[in-house]
Amino acid sequence: MKIQCVNIKCQGCVDKIKNALLDKCQNVEVDIKTQMVEVDVGDELVDEVKSQLRELGFLPSDSVFGKIKGFFSK
């Protein structure tokens, strides 16, 4: 599954994402240029992965504030 993210700017961001998700996902690929995170995970863990990305600051919140913050961070 591919997840469009924000704020992925460097290899440090990539490492942070991979370290946080590798316990839930066997395969995690991060593309800095496209801000895309690809994970090999079952449907039952998708919300958990998105929640983790949101906590790390790489996925905007579904709230109005999160959408505004995501808009300005691009």
Stockholm file with secondary structure:
# STOCKHOLM 1.0

chainA/1-74         MKIQCVNIKCQGCVDKIKNALLDKCQNVEVDIKTQMVEVDVGDELVDEVKSQLRELGFLPSDSVFGKIKGFFSK
#=GR chainA/1-74 SS CEEECSCCCSHHHHHHHHHHHTTTCSCEEEETTTTEEEECCCGGGHHHHHHHHHHHTSSCCSSHHHHHHHHHTC
#=GC SS_cons        CEEECSCCCSHHHHHHHHHHHTTTCSCEEEETTTTEEEECCCGGGHHHHHHHHHHHTSSCCSSHHHHHHHHHTC
//
